[in-house]
Amino acid sequence: MKKTTRLIVLPSLLLGLCTAARAQLSEFILPFERDANTTSTYFETIAFYEALAGQYPRQFQLSEIGQTDSGFPLHLAVYSADGAFSPEAARAAGRQVLFINNAIHPGEPCGVDATMLFLRGLLQNEARQDSLGGLVIVVIPFYNIGGGLNRGSYSRANQNGPEAYGFRGNARNLDLNRDFIKCDSRNARAFNQAFARWQPDVFIDTHTSNGADYQYTMTLIATQIDKLSPPLAAYLDGRLLPRLYEDMKRAGWEMSPYVNARGAPDEGISAFLDLPRYSSGYAALHNAIGFMPEAHMLKPYASRVHGTFAFIACVARAMQDDREALQQARRQAIAHTLARDSFALNWAPGPAVADTIAFKGYEAKYKPSEVSGLSRLYYDRDAPYEKNIPYFRRYRTTTSVRKPLAYLIPQAYAEVAERLRWNGVNVERLAEDVELGLDFYYIDEYKTVESPYEGRYLHYGVRTSSRRLQRLFRKGDYVVFTNQPANRYIVETLEPEGPDSFFAWNFFDGVLMQKEYFSSYVFEDLAAELLRGDPELRRKLEQKRQADEKFAQSARAQLNFIYENSPHYETTYRQYPVGRLTEPLGLPLEGRQ
């Protein structure tokens, strides 16, 4: 593999580079079609889409929807046979929306080229347009632009082509497939708003896998069915997925569920738990079916592109043919989300008894390593097999919560309100100061990763207790009622025990540090006075002394025990500042009489 020089481009050169790339296009021929081990650069990709938009303005539009961390704009392409180029027009016409996202990991670029081929073929063939007339197709041509500009040949050490490709991290070195909730990147902020506006029925986020070796070119992560609203889960599991697997097989690209192996694949594979930080898990919060097609890294690049192309085509055909059932399932799912009174927050693997699936793999064997001399795993391509293997595809709820009537958020946390609005949540504000009795959580337990995870110190294992407290909320504080279609997004981000809650992602870390303390020699007299006036506190202190010898030998620990059980102890320490309104109450709101 030849070494490729990394490309660093200033934003001011974008116009010239795109113009040059467009000039090299010949009847919309992709670099991939000239050399099957080549993927389009970011500039070639945008130039291709600009050329399509110029040639087919009645069916295809390209626009900028926001900035990215790289300094270049994020583009959104919309295909519509009848010119329904806005979400409002698409909904008014009864169209389904297929949303495709490419190059979230630019080292996995097969979706970039596959989508370009798919759209070109669609625009150049009126019969195909007629056959997909019920669809509007929305595409982000190149999501992680910063990673795409950081182009080289070595970062995907085990991948079979293309010759040069982008890097996983974006311009801030963030993995954008972990950024859908926290939105630290400008890319994710623009994406959230576009996704909320379009409210797609199906979302495809194109990827390339790593891991075990097997016979399939294409594997698939679908939204975990136990995390979808029941009507949509039933449709996906009972109708759409079986069709897609059958259609892909007929198209010559037989597909397997994503090979999330417990060891070697023949020992069993597990369904991927797609938390909201990931694309398919994020889609589930909006009652959209999410797919992450994973083309296998060891297959030739051309095969990965054509397999991804086939998957996009199969999804589009299935949506067109089954549009009434899909639309009905989504309507029911949205109504169910609006009406339900409780939501799951955490999941664990389901029953130990697995399903079985037919799997085409290669025998896993061991031999001495040339590097270490120790035993090493390899897959013997001269020993293919087809057999049934365990498939652990179900998850069970371990934590659930009843939704309140509303959440009240102090205006100090504007970043939280901003993200809620980006996702289509109706956020209101108090018109005047008001004192309220609300339920508040206290953070009793939590753990934090030892080193930064995607730029943050992610909390996990969060446990809370709830107290009823009187609190003064100020004019301008935020009110989020839960009688809206975005309920699931609201609950999973505002409930602190959620694995991808805003608390988990450090938006409320200020409450985790105690701000006031005491001087022991001064507090001694006050502590003694408190004990004289509170026999129950004295009894609790004595019980703790008897039960804990180390405590009994520490004067500071005993003073601190009294301090924590006195009016002097700060009530805001570990108090999650978002209040839960659980009883109907008239609130003074801006814009309401």
ZAMARGU-4260 file (C-alpha; in steps of 0.2 Angstrom, whole numbers, plus 5000, padded with zeros to 4 digits):
<rodrens>
0) 5000/5000/5000 | 5007/5017/4995 | 5010/5030/5008 | 4998/5045/5005 | 5001/5063/5010
5) 4989/5070/5022 | 4978/5084/5015 | 4976/5100/5025 | 4965/5113/5017 | 4960/5130/5022
10) 4941/5134/5022 | 4945/5149/5009 | 4951/5136/4996 | 4934/5126/4997 | 4926/5135/4982
15) 4942/5132/4971 | 4944/5114/4976 | 4926/5110/4973 | 4926/5118/4956 | 4942/5108/4951
20) 4934/5092/4957 | 4918/5096/4947 | 4929/5099/4932 | 4936/5082/4933 | 4919/5074/4933
25) 4914/5066/4917 | 4895/5062/4915 | 4895/5060/4934 | 4908/5046/4934 | 4915/5043/4952
30) 4934/5040/4956 | 4928/5023/4962 | 4922/5019/4945 | 4939/5022/4938 | 4948/5013/4952
35) 4938/5001/4963 | 4951/5004/4977 | 4947/5022/4978 | 4935/5032/4987 | 4929/5050/4984
40) 4937/5064/4994 | 4926/5077/5003 | 4928/5089/4989 | 4925/5077/4976 | 4909/5071/4985
45) 4902/5089/4987 | 4906/5093/4969 | 4897/5077/4963 | 4881/5082/4973 | 4882/5100/4967
50) 4883/5094/4949 | 4868/5082/4952 | 4858/5097/4959 | 4863/5108/4944 | 4858/5094/4932
55) 4841/5089/4940 | 4834/5104/4950 | 4817/5098/4949 | 4821/5082/4959 | 4836/5086/4968
60) 4842/5100/4980 | 4858/5103/4990 | 4859/5115/5004 | 4870/5120/5019 | 4862/5116/5036
65) 4876/5122/5048 | 4894/5123/5052 | 4906/5109/5057 | 4921/5109/5068 | 4932/5109/5053
70) 4926/5126/5047 | 4917/5119/5032 | 4898/5118/5031 | 4887/5103/5033 | 4877/5099/5017
75) 4860/5091/5016 | 4854/5083/4999 | 4836/5080/4996 | 4829/5069/4983 | 4810/5070/4979
80) 4802/5065/4962 | 4789/5078/4964 | 4799/5092/4972 | 4794/5090/4990 | 4810/5097/4996
85) 4805/5102/5014 | 4799/5092/5029 | 4782/5101/5028 | 4780/5097/5009 | 4785/5079/5012
90) 4772/5077/5026 | 4758/5086/5017 | 4761/5074/5002 | 4761/5059/5013 | 4778/5054/5008
95) 4789/5043/5019 | 4807/5049/5023 | 4823/5039/5022 | 4837/5048/5030 | 4855/5042/5025
100) 4871/5048/5034 | 4888/5045/5027 | 4906/5046/5033 | 4902/5047/5051 | 4919/5037/5052
105) 4928/5043/5036 | 4939/5028/5037 | 4923/5018/5033 | 4918/5027/5017 | 4908/5013/5007
110) 4892/5023/5010 | 4899/5039/5003 | 4902/5030/4986 | 4887/5019/4987 | 4875/5033/4990
115) 4882/5043/4976 | 4879/5028/4964 | 4862/5026/4971 | 4856/5044/4968 | 4864/5045/4951
120) 4855/5030/4945 | 4839/5036/4953 | 4840/5053/4944 | 4845/5046/4928 | 4831/5033/4927
125) 4813/5039/4927 | 4806/5022/4929 | 4815/5020/4945 | 4809/5037/4951 | 4791/5031/4947
130) 4794/5015/4957 | 4800/5025/4972 | 4787/5039/4971 | 4782/5038/4989 | 4799/5042/4996
135) 4809/5057/5000 | 4827/5053/5002 | 4837/5065/5013 | 4856/5062/5013 | 4871/5070/5022
140) 4884/5066/5009 | 4899/5068/5021 | 4896/5070/5040 | 4913/5070/5048 | 4922/5083/5036
145) 4937/5085/5048 | 4940/5067/5048 | 4938/5066/5029 | 4951/5080/5027 | 4963/5070/5038
150) 4966/5058/5024 | 4979/5044/5024 | 4982/5025/5022 | 4987/5018/5039 | 4974/5022/5052
155) 4963/5007/5048 | 4977/4994/5050 | 4967/4979/5046 | 4956/4985/5032 | 4956/4979/5014
160) 4956/4996/5005 | 4953/5008/4999 | 4970/5015/4996 | 4967/5031/5005 | 4953/5036/5017
165) 4949/5048/5031 | 4951/5047/5050 | 4939/5041/5063 | 4940/5057/5074 | 4933/5074/5068
170) 4942/5090/5069 | 4941/5090/5088 | 4946/5072/5088 | 4929/5067/5093 | 4920/5051/5088
175) 4904/5057/5081 | 4895/5041/5084 | 4896/5045/5102 | 4891/5063/5101 | 4872/5062/5097
180) 4867/5067/5114 | 4880/5078/5122 | 4883/5087/5105 | 4900/5093/5109 | 4903/5095/5090
185) 4895/5108/5079 | 4892/5093/5067 | 4881/5085/5079 | 4872/5101/5083 | 4867/5103/5065
190) 4863/5085/5063 | 4851/5085/5078 | 4841/5100/5071 | 4840/5092/5054 | 4834/5075/5061
195) 4821/5083/5072 | 4815/5093/5057 | 4813/5079/5045 | 4807/5066/5058 | 4812/5051/5046
200) 4804/5035/5046 | 4820/5025/5043 | 4838/5031/5046 | 4853/5023/5038 | 4870/5026/5045
205) 4883/5018/5034 | 4898/5009/5042 | 4912/4996/5040 | 4915/4983/5053 | 4930/4975/5061
210) 4932/4960/5072 | 4930/4941/5067 | 4931/4934/5050 | 4916/4926/5041 | 4909/4924/5024
215) 4897/4939/5023 | 4901/4955/5016 | 4887/4964/5024 | 4881/4963/5042 | 4868/4974/5050
220) 4864/4983/5067 | 4846/4987/5068 | 4838/4997/5082 | 4837/4985/5097 | 4819/4979/5096
225) 4817/4980/5115 | 4821/4998/5115 | 4808/5003/5102 | 4790/5007/5105 | 4780/4991/5104
230) 4771/4995/5088 | 4787/4999/5079 | 4796/4985/5087 | 4783/4972/5081 | 4784/4980/5063
235) 4803/4979/5062 | 4805/4962/5069 | 4790/4953/5061 | 4790/4962/5044 | 4804/4973/5039
240) 4819/4964/5045 | 4814/4947/5038 | 4811/4955/5021 | 4827/4964/5021 | 4837/4949/5024
245) 4828/4939/5011 | 4829/4954/4998 | 4848/4955/5001 | 4850/4937/4999 | 4841/4938/4982
250) 4852/4952/4977 | 4867/4942/4979 | 4873/4950/4996 | 4867/4938/5009 | 4868/4947/5026
255) 4870/4942/5044 | 4866/4951/5060 | 4881/4961/5066 | 4894/4949/5073 | 4896/4955/5091
260) 4904/4939/5095 | 4906/4932/5113 | 4923/4924/5107 | 4923/4915/5090 | 4906/4918/5081
265) 4901/4899/5083 | 4901/4902/5102 | 4887/4914/5099 | 4884/4932/5094 | 4874/4946/5104
270) 4863/4960/5098 | 4871/4977/5100 | 4864/4988/5114 | 4863/5004/5104 | 4862/5017/5118
275) 4856/5035/5113 | 4874/5040/5110 | 4875/5029/5095 | 4865/5033/5079 | 4853/5019/5079
280) 4849/5022/5097 | 4847/5040/5094 | 4835/5037/5080 | 4825/5026/5093 | 4822/5041/5104
285) 4813/5049/5089 | 4803/5033/5085 | 4813/5030/5069 | 4819/5014/5064 | 4838/5015/5063
290) 4850/5004/5053 | 4869/5003/5054 | 4874/4992/5039 | 4892/4986/5043 | 4902/4981/5027
295) 4916/4968/5032 | 4933/4976/5032 | 4942/4961/5025 | 4932/4960/5009 | 4937/4970/4994
300) 4932/4988/4994 | 4922/4986/4978 | 4912/4973/4986 | 4909/4983/5002 | 4902/4998/4991
305) 4891/4987/4980 | 4884/4978/4996 | 4880/4994/5004 | 4872/5000/4988 | 4861/4985/4988
310) 4856/4988/5006 | 4851/5006/5002 | 4841/5000/4987 | 4832/4986/4997 | 4827/4997/5011
315) 4820/5010/4999 | 4810/4997/4990 | 4804/4989/5006 | 4798/5007/5012 | 4789/5010/4995
320) 4781/4993/4994 | 4776/4993/5013 | 4773/5011/5016 | 4755/5010/5023 | 4761/4997/5036
325) 4776/5007/5041 | 4767/5023/5042 | 4754/5015/5053 | 4767/5008/5064 | 4776/5024/5066
330) 4759/5033/5070 | 4755/5020/5083 | 4772/5022/5090 | 4771/5041/5092 | 4754/5040/5100
335) 4761/5026/5112 | 4776/5037/5117 | 4764/5052/5119 | 4752/5042/5130 | 4764/5031/5140
340) 4767/5035/5159 | 4783/5026/5161 | 4799/5023/5152 | 4814/5011/5152 | 4831/5019/5156
345) 4843/5004/5158 | 4844/4987/5150 | 4853/4971/5153 | 4855/4955/5142 | 4838/4946/5142
350) 4835/4927/5144 | 4850/4916/5145 | 4841/4905/5132 | 4846/4911/5115 | 4838/4910/5098
355) 4848/4901/5084 | 4852/4908/5067 | 4861/4900/5052 | 4878/4907/5051 | 4892/4906/5037
360) 4909/4907/5045 | 4926/4901/5045 | 4933/4889/5058 | 4942/4898/5072 | 4959/4889/5075
365) 4975/4893/5084 | 4994/4892/5080 | 5010/4899/5087 | 5012/4917/5084 | 5027/4923/5074
370) 5028/4938/5085 | 5027/4931/5103 | 5028/4913/5101 | 5012/4910/5110 | 4996/4904/5104
375) 4986/4916/5092 | 4969/4915/5085 | 4966/4915/5066 | 4951/4910/5054 | 4954/4897/5042
380) 4947/4902/5025 | 4950/4885/5018 | 4938/4878/5031 | 4921/4887/5029 | 4906/4881/5038
385) 4887/4884/5039 | 4879/4880/5055 | 4867/4886/5068 | 4874/4897/5081 | 4866/4905/5097
390) 4860/4923/5094 | 4857/4932/5110 | 4846/4946/5103 | 4834/4951/5118 | 4837/4964/5132
395) 4827/4967/5148 | 4823/4983/5157 | 4832/4984/5173 | 4827/5002/5177 | 4812/5012/5173
400) 4804/5028/5178 | 4787/5036/5178 | 4787/5052/5168 | 4782/5068/5178 | 4769/5080/5171
405) 4784/5092/5168 | 4802/5095/5172 | 4808/5112/5178 | 4826/5117/5174 | 4835/5132/5181
410) 4840/5144/5167 | 4858/5142/5173 | 4858/5126/5162 | 4854/5134/5145 | 4865/5121/5137
415) 4852/5108/5142 | 4837/5118/5136 | 4847/5122/5119 | 4849/5103/5116 | 4831/5099/5120
420) 4825/5112/5107 | 4837/5106/5094 | 4828/5089/5095 | 4810/5096/5093 | 4806/5098/5111
425) 4794/5112/5116 | 4803/5121/5130 | 4793/5135/5139 | 4799/5148/5151 | 4792/5155/5168
430) 4784/5172/5166 | 4787/5176/5185 | 4795/5170/5200 | 4786/5156/5208 | 4789/5144/5223
435) 4784/5126/5220 | 4784/5110/5230 | 4793/5098/5218 | 4801/5081/5218 | 4820/5082/5217
440) 4833/5068/5215 | 4849/5067/5226 | 4863/5058/5218 | 4867/5044/5231 | 4879/5034/5220
445) 4889/5036/5204 | 4905/5030/5196 | 4915/5040/5183 | 4927/5033/5170 | 4945/5035/5175
450) 4951/5043/5159 | 4941/5055/5147 | 4928/5046/5136 | 4925/5057/5120 | 4930/5073/5129
455) 4920/5070/5145 | 4921/5060/5161 | 4906/5050/5158 | 4896/5045/5174 | 4888/5027/5176
460) 4880/5016/5189 | 4870/5031/5195 | 4858/5028/5209 | 4846/5041/5216 | 4834/5045/5230
465) 4820/5057/5229 | 4814/5071/5241 | 4799/5083/5241 | 4806/5101/5242 | 4800/5118/5241
470) 4811/5128/5229 | 4810/5145/5221 | 4810/5145/5202 | 4814/5162/5194 | 4807/5171/5179
475) 4815/5164/5164 | 4818/5146/5171 | 4813/5132/5159 | 4798/5122/5159 | 4797/5106/5149
480) 4780/5097/5149 | 4779/5079/5144 | 4763/5078/5134 | 4773/5079/5118 | 4779/5067/5105
485) 4797/5069/5110 | 4793/5061/5127 | 4806/5048/5126 | 4820/5060/5122 | 4815/5071/5136
490) 4814/5057/5149 | 4830/5048/5144 | 4840/5064/5144 | 4833/5072/5160 | 4832/5057/5171
495) 4849/5056/5179 | 4850/5037/5180 | 4849/5036/5161 | 4866/5030/5153 | 4866/5044/5141
500) 4857/5057/5152 | 4863/5075/5152 | 4869/5071/5170 | 4879/5056/5164 | 4887/5068/5151
505) 4893/5080/5165 | 4881/5095/5161 | 4877/5095/5180 | 4893/5091/5188 | 4893/5107/5198
510) 4882/5099/5211 | 4894/5085/5214 | 4906/5095/5224 | 4903/5102/5241 | 4905/5120/5242
515) 4905/5124/5261 | 4913/5116/5276 | 4917/5119/5294 | 4932/5122/5305 | 4933/5109/5318
520) 4939/5119/5333 | 4924/5132/5330 | 4911/5119/5326 | 4915/5109/5342 | 4904/5120/5353
525) 4890/5121/5341 | 4890/5102/5338 | 4889/5100/5357 | 4874/5112/5358 | 4866/5103/5343
530) 4867/5086/5353 | 4860/5093/5369 | 4845/5099/5359 | 4842/5084/5348 | 4842/5067/5358
535) 4838/5058/5342 | 4853/5064/5334 | 4863/5059/5349 | 4856/5042/5348 | 4861/5040/5330
540) 4878/5046/5333 | 4880/5033/5347 | 4874/5019/5336 | 4886/5024/5323 | 4901/5024/5335
545) 4896/5007/5341 | 4895/5000/5323 | 4910/5008/5316 | 4926/5007/5326 | 4936/5018/5314
550) 4922/5031/5315 | 4923/5030/5334 | 4941/5034/5334 | 4939/5050/5322 | 4934/5066/5330
555) 4933/5074/5313 | 4921/5060/5306 | 4910/5062/5321 | 4909/5081/5319 | 4905/5079/5301
560) 4891/5067/5305 | 4883/5080/5316 | 4886/5093/5302 | 4878/5083/5289 | 4863/5081/5300
565) 4861/5099/5305 | 4853/5114/5296 | 4871/5120/5292 | 4874/5107/5279 | 4871/5113/5261
570) 4855/5105/5254 | 4862/5108/5236 | 4876/5096/5238 | 4872/5081/5226 | 4855/5088/5223
575) 4850/5086/5205 | 4843/5104/5201 | 4829/5098/5189 | 4813/5097/5198 | 4799/5085/5193
580) 4781/5092/5193 | 4770/5077/5197 | 4753/5085/5201 | 4743/5097/5190 | 4747/5115/5194
585) 4745/5131/5185 | 4761/5139/5180 | 4764/5157/5175 | 4772/5154/5157 | 4778/5167/5145
590) 4766/5169/5130 | 4751/5162/5139 | 4737/5172/5146
</rodrens>
